[in-house]
Amino acid sequence: MQFRDLKKQYEVLRNRIDPAVTRVMTDSNYISGRQVSELEEALAEYVGVKHCITCANGTDALSLALEAWNIGPGDAVFVPDFTFFASGETVAFEGATPIFVDILEDTFNMNPESLKKAIATVKAEGKLTPKAVVTVDLFGQPADYDKILPIVKENNLLLLEDGAQGFGGDIRGKRACSFGDIATTSFFPAKPLGCYGDGGAIFTNNDEWAALIKSLRIHGKGEDKYDNVRIGMNSRLDTIQAAVLQVKFEAFKKYELADVNKVAKRYDELLGDFVKTPTVLTGFLSSWAQYSILLKDKAERDLVQARLKEEGIPSMIYYPKGMHSQKAFAELDCVKVDLSVTEGICDRVLALPLHPYMTESDQDKVVDVIKRTVKM
Ligand SMILES: Cc1ncc(COP(=O)(O)O)c(C=O)c1O
């Protein structure tokens, strides 16, 4: 059984992906081909924002956004403690200080009350200037923007939405990657919308930031590539990846997003009485980058994972430790609030196989092992 069955997806889409990729080769248009700009237009329209700027990966997308805002030394940027490393890494890479905020057990997303406390503490200390909040649409569900946006506004902060896992989700029809002043996503192969290598994108309604990011992603270009007006980076989505994404995006819109939601709902129904299943808030839609359950404690989680493995079923621990426990942040003064929800969850969380092509019989096998194990 595959954790996320990209082979199956390729089998289904191969008669469209192969000619799309071959076309790039026959046209020999590997960098900045027409597929890239076509994809950018289609993604911007889907998300409902003015600009989509593709780039080399979701990590660069975050860095480009922070660069555009000139975030650096002396700035505090609030980041959930429970996320992939890149959400906080990029803040520190720009020389700013990530301040970690606790999450909510039900949704795994940023706790608005914890955010409020962290902002107040940084302000009271007066050592750093609060500049931005990075929200993460973790495991596919948008963060609780109904509660977070007013806090961001009240404190005059910028909102960077890390939608690496959240593309396709929505809140009452307003799509993920449209909530931040700038939002980013990743097209890493296993993401809800993934390519066949690395890829990423940035979304914004702001013309000035969009122009700046377009320049920064190609060596700080001015009039053309050989007119360089600022220090930038080389971060482009290549044409082959754009061609793959064009095909996959059609499948994503047509049935994959709906089908992965059906699989997740079936897990909810079959597992709800045995383990803590993830909560999707009313009016929210998840694109299900992960289906993560919570077990009673570490011993039970490790036992379930071992039993699944014995039966040839893959599972993953996202994430084994909070950001504040990462050695890379040991020297930084990052902890201002209680992070105990994250700490507890890291020992209990387990992500199960999930993808739009998952069969009911595979799902039944997963459910059966879990039920037998937690009952014991
Ligand atoms: C929440 C989050 N942010 C950022 C990233 C970085 O994306 P990429 O791997 O494309 O650089 C990822 C991807 O793994 C992620 O899950």
The ligand as an SDF file (V2000), in Angstrom:
LIG
                    3D

 16 16  0  0  0  0  0  0  0  0999 V2000
    3.9360   23.9010    5.7910 C   0  0  0  0  0  0  0  0  0  0  0  0
    5.0360   23.8590    4.7830 C   0  0  0  0  0  0  0  0  0  0  0  0
    5.6870   25.0030    4.4910 N   0  0  0  0  0  0  0  0  0  0  0  0
    6.6570   25.0420    3.5630 C   0  0  0  0  0  0  0  0  0  0  0  0
    7.0290   23.9080    2.8680 C   0  0  0  0  0  0  0  0  0  0  0  0
    8.1690   23.9860    1.9100 C   0  0  0  0  0  0  0  0  0  0  0  0
    7.8480   23.6010    0.6140 O   0  0  0  0  0  0  0  0  0  0  0  0
    8.9640   22.9940   -0.3570 P   0  0  0  0  0  0  0  0  0  0  0  0
    9.2670   21.6110    0.0930 O   0  0  0  0  0  0  0  0  0  0  0  0
    8.3180   23.0290   -1.7060 O   0  0  0  0  0  0  0  0  0  0  0  0
   10.1440   23.8910   -0.2880 O   0  0  0  0  0  0  0  0  0  0  0  0
    6.3690   22.6990    3.1140 C   0  0  0  0  0  0  0  0  0  0  0  0
    6.7000   21.4950    2.3480 C   0  0  0  0  0  0  0  0  0  0  0  0
    7.1140   20.4800    2.6790 O   0  0  0  0  0  0  0  0  0  0  0  0
    5.3540   22.6620    4.1110 C   0  0  0  0  0  0  0  0  0  0  0  0
    4.6970   21.5500    4.4040 O   0  0  0  0  0  0  0  0  0  0  0  0
  1  2  1  0
  2  3  1  0
  2 15  2  0
  3  4  2  0
  4  5  1  0
  5  6  1  0
  5 12  2  0
  6  7  1  0
  7  8  1  0
  8  9  2  0
  8 10  1  0
  8 11  1  0
 12 13  1  0
 12 15  1  0
 13 14  2  0
 15 16  1  0
M  END
$$$$
